[in-house]
Amino acid sequence: MKIIVDRIEEDIAVVELENGSKANIPVALLGDATEGDAIVLSVEKKAVDTHSIFEKLRNKSKDT
């Protein structure tokens, strides 16, 4: 998705999305982009074995 950095307010960037709406995102996600820059934002979904993670947390809490 292409976005345009409209303005930066402290640690939040106001960006314009392709559909014309605006959104706030953390500046840390923009790298070195500045106001007026057009950037491509991508999101990658990664499968996570949540059952395994919760099991490890349960076992850890039993040990303490």
VENVENGI-V703241 format. One line per field, one symbol per residue. phi: phi as a letter, one per 40 degrees, with the letter a starting at -180 (. if undefined). psi: psi as a letter, one per 30 degrees, with the letter a starting at -180 (. if undefined). A space follows every 50 residues. Layout:
phi = ???
psi = ???
This chain:
phi = .cbbccabbfbbbcbbcdcgcbabbcddccgccbdgcbbbbbbbcbcbcc dccccccccccccc
psi = kklkjelkjcgkkjlklegflllklkefffbgklkfkklkklkkkkkkie eeeeeeeeeefef.
